[in-house]
């Protein structure tokens, strides 16, 4: 295999991995991650970040959305100023305490995890 | 370019194409034909009265067991109701005087979350920031004799659900759509005997496919009438197998309406088949639209969804500003048009060239009409539109009550579609009210480019009409020069002529660059690169401002 051929294969592989295929995990992991809010679901149903990491709850649908912790401890409203984020609206929340949070869109889900909902896990390093 | 570099580009393109699919996630089983239901088929016999037994609708709903009736007395209820108990029926004693008012503060009037078989009947929901009535993730839903007024997203809305019916209902003042069914295949759903008006769209259905019937409805005074559409933002594209029969669709795009971007773009059209496949629009009356009566067109999203194999027949279409029926491309083949009563189509002679029976041109379409959509998108992104607050839309007159009122049979929404599936063959053209006359005059257009939108007309001229006119000039000038040249043999002259005539664009460009044309180089370059460069610049600017590139 020549260098160019290897580059071709590598480019395709990187592009496929970076864009995420249909078979990818439903878990979003990273230190500072972006979670798209589609109509009417979160792109990932589980998010894992380390303590000190952040989640950008990003409006990616035509309909308004938000993300609110079922225990009431945080909400995109706290940083965005409204429970209605439309396409292109962003709400970045930094999490400094470890914990597991069920979150949901108050417009298309509920605190019991029905409808548009997910779980955020904020982990201690090495946790 | 070497083979391996071509391979590199191809690999990248394939990888990008893989990225372009719909976003991750799975539809609910209810939305893809799973007939399992948690709802009981019969009423329990228990009635929970609001406010006699429970002070709020929410408290009655929370107390209800599957199969119960929640009966609401006259009054204004300032709440947002969330339902997670299957099989309950929520009924108002008076459609016009039982009102859930969101006061432009609360999201949904009534939301039904993953609770199968919930019926909502005979009441009004208004002034909610999102939806009037909303079902999601359910098998079995019914909305009967509902009124939804001035809600900020949709009036009456079912998403990711199957086995449903909206009947004898009214919705107005929603920026997205009065009625919406989305993300299901098979939907097993019917919307009938209902009215949608003063909204962005009368009906919208993204990726809502198969066994979906829109029959005997009226959609008027919206931005556009109805739009089954394929869209990458929700699961299950493309939209297919939608049946649109016996509807009265008129005067959309002629009055003030609230809207979002998509609705602003498509304003002035009656029936839009937006990237739709295998759908039927038959025996509808479609009147008074500034753009097109019936408009088949692609939707350019992450993917390009092209209309194909649609049947448009026996419709009465009149009073269209651009054309009564327009087939815009690129399209798939198989679209057919027959026995429609129309004055003009685009392309012309559509019924002759694309009949439903007999020989058919493959994928006959035009593209000029798309420039108006493009122009509206640019207008919107530049903030040149005048946004209208949905709360200011007019309220309707009192709407008809549900027969039987509070004593009507209580029926959880189980096997709804089996009972509601219409006999399409028995449905004819709708009656046209005597007051409804053709008022829309045919507008000016140039190769499908209209000037209803100033920017659309500008872009259409500079990015579509003038480039074609310039190309025609290139060809004429080149042929004229070849005829007059003494330095070319007859064989060489004929060869260049054939190249110019047979190979679009490249033939004539090749002649000017390689054919030793005697036109001074400065003129040739001005003609080739100068003119086209300006037009391409306009196109690129439009794409960037429009957010497409």
Interface residues (C-beta under 8 A of the other chain):
Chain A: X2 X4 X5 X7 X8 X9 X11 X12 X13 X14 X15 X16 X19 X20 X21 X22 X24 X26 X36 X38 X39 X40 X41 X43 X44 X60 X61 X62 X63 X64 X83 X84 X106 X107 X108 X109 X110 X112 X114 X115
Chain B: X2 X4 X5 X7 X8 X10 X11 X12 X14 X15 X16 X18 X19 X21 X23 X24 X25 X82 X84 X107 X108 X111 X113 X114 X129 X130 X134 X136 X137 X152 X153 X159 X160 X176 X182 X233 X234 X260 X262
